[in-house]
Amino acid sequence: MAGGTDKHMALMDRVQKDMVEAMKAKDEVKLGTVRMIKSALMKYKADAMKEADEAGEAQILNQLLKQRREAAEMFRKGGRTEMAEKEEQEAKLIESYMPALATAEDMDAAIAAAIAETGVTSLKQMGRVMNAAREKLAGKRVDGKDLSDRVRSKLS
């Protein structure tokens, strides 16, 4: 378990270091975003009464990213371009703390391996293939909808 703690501390240390750099550079957007990430990690620790593991951190960052994207979309619909751009800048900063996005090739290879491993041939058992493919893509960020669409097209 020590490996997970080191990795978590690495994220928290990076957030802390980036916060200091943003303060010195007077980069308000970066400072606000880094504070938001730190706050979310601290809230998780307080609520769960333990440090976030890698999966917990990924979930927290995904949640923050989703919130930024939804807010940007709402601001664009409301004609508030400057606010939408701020949200999009924050989203880019949050993404910089996340693992790389799985490529189409990564996903296709994982799906093929998952189908071979599970022996699933019908769409009714798509969930088994999804779970197996997610396991194979551990350590990479995966767009769930994209993965789901790919699995569906392979099984149909």
C-alpha positions in Angstrom: 0.0 0.0 0.0 3.0 2.3 0.4 3.2 2.7 -3.4 -0.3 4.2 -3.5 0.5 6.6 -0.7 3.7 7.8 -2.4 1.7 8.3 -5.6 -1.0 10.3 -3.7 1.6 12.4 -2.0 3.2 13.0 -5.4 -0.1 14.5 -6.6 -0.7 16.5 -3.5 3.0 17.7 -3.5 2.7 18.6 -7.2 -0.5 20.6 -6.4 1.2 22.3 -3.5 4.2 23.2 -5.6 2.1 24.5 -8.5 0.1 26.6 -6.0 3.3 28.3 -4.8 4.4 28.9 -8.4 1.0 30.3 -9.4 1.1 32.7 -6.4 4.6 33.9 -7.4 3.6 34.3 -11.0 0.3 36.0 -10.0 -1.5 33.5 -12.3 -5.0 33.8 -11.0 -6.6 31.2 -13.2 -3.9 28.6 -12.4 -4.0 29.5 -8.7 -7.8 29.2 -8.5 -7.8 25.8 -10.3 -5.0 24.3 -8.2 -6.7 25.5 -5.1 -9.9 23.8 -6.3 -8.1 20.5 -6.9 -6.4 20.7 -3.5 -9.7 21.5 -1.8 -11.4 18.5 -3.5 -8.6 16.2 -2.4 -8.8 17.5 1.2 -12.6 17.1 1.2 -12.2 13.5 0.0 -9.7 12.9 2.8 -12.0 14.4 5.4 -15.1 12.6 4.2 -13.5 9.2 3.7 -11.1 9.6 6.7 -8.3 8.3 4.5 -6.1 9.6 1.6 -7.5 9.2 -1.9 -5.9 6.3 -3.7 -5.2 6.5 -7.5 -8.8 5.6 -8.4 -10.1 8.1 -5.9 -7.9 10.8 -7.3 -9.0 10.0 -10.9 -12.6 10.1 -9.8 -12.1 13.5 -8.1 -10.3 15.0 -11.1 -12.9 13.6 -13.6 -15.7 15.1 -11.5 -13.9 18.5 -11.5 -13.3 18.3 -15.3 -16.9 17.4 -16.0 -18.1 20.3 -13.9 -15.8 22.7 -15.8 -17.0 21.4 -19.2 -20.7 21.6 -18.3 -20.2 25.2 -16.9 -18.4 26.2 -20.1 -21.2 24.8 -22.2 -23.8 26.7 -20.1 -21.9 30.0 -20.4 -21.5 29.6 -24.2 -25.3 29.0 -24.5 -25.9 32.1 -22.4 -23.5 34.2 -24.5 -20.9 34.6 -21.7 -17.9 33.8 -23.9 -15.3 35.1 -21.4 -16.7 33.0 -18.6 -16.8 29.9 -20.9 -13.1 30.5 -21.8 -12.1 30.7 -18.1 -13.9 27.4 -17.5 -12.1 25.8 -20.5 -8.7 27.1 -19.2 -9.4 25.5 -15.9 -10.4 22.2 -17.6 -7.1 22.2 -19.5 -5.2 22.7 -16.2 -7.1 19.9 -14.5 -6.4 17.6 -17.4 -2.7 18.2 -17.0 -2.9 16.4 -13.6 -4.6 13.4 -15.2 -3.1 10.3 -16.9 -3.0 10.4 -20.7 -6.2 9.7 -22.6 -6.4 6.2 -24.1 -5.9 6.3 -27.9 -8.4 4.6 -30.3 -5.8 1.9 -30.9 -5.4 1.3 -27.1 -9.2 1.0 -26.7 -9.6 -1.3 -29.8 -6.8 -3.6 -28.5 -8.3 -3.7 -25.0 -11.8 -4.4 -26.4 -10.4 -7.2 -28.7 -8.6 -8.8 -25.7 -11.6 -8.4 -23.5 -13.9 -10.1 -26.0 -11.4 -12.9 -26.5 -11.0 -13.3 -22.7 -14.8 -13.2 -21.8 -16.0 -15.1 -24.9 -18.9 -12.7 -25.1 -20.6 -12.5 -28.5 -24.0 -10.8 -27.8 -24.8 -7.2 -26.9 -26.7 -8.5 -23.9 -23.4 -9.2 -22.2 -21.8 -5.9 -23.2 -21.1 -5.0 -19.5 -18.7 -7.9 -19.1 -16.7 -6.7 -22.0 -16.8 -3.1 -20.8 -15.4 -4.1 -17.3 -12.7 -6.3 -18.8 -11.7 -3.6 -21.3 -11.6 -1.0 -18.5 -9.2 -3.3 -16.5 -6.9 -3.5 -19.5 -6.9 0.3 -19.8 -6.0 0.8 -16.1 -3.6 3.8 -15.7 -5.1 5.6 -18.7 -8.0 8.0 -18.9 -10.9 6.5 -20.8 -13.9 8.3 -22.3 -16.7 5.9 -21.2 -19.1 6.9 -24.0 -16.4 6.3 -26.6 -15.5 3.0 -25.1 -19.2 2.0 -24.9 -19.8 2.9 -28.6 -16.7 1.0 -29.7 -17.8 -2.1 -27.7 -21.3 -1.9 -29.1 -20.1 -1.7 -32.7 -17.7 -4.7 -32.2 -20.5 -6.8 -30.7 -23.2 -5.9 -33.2 
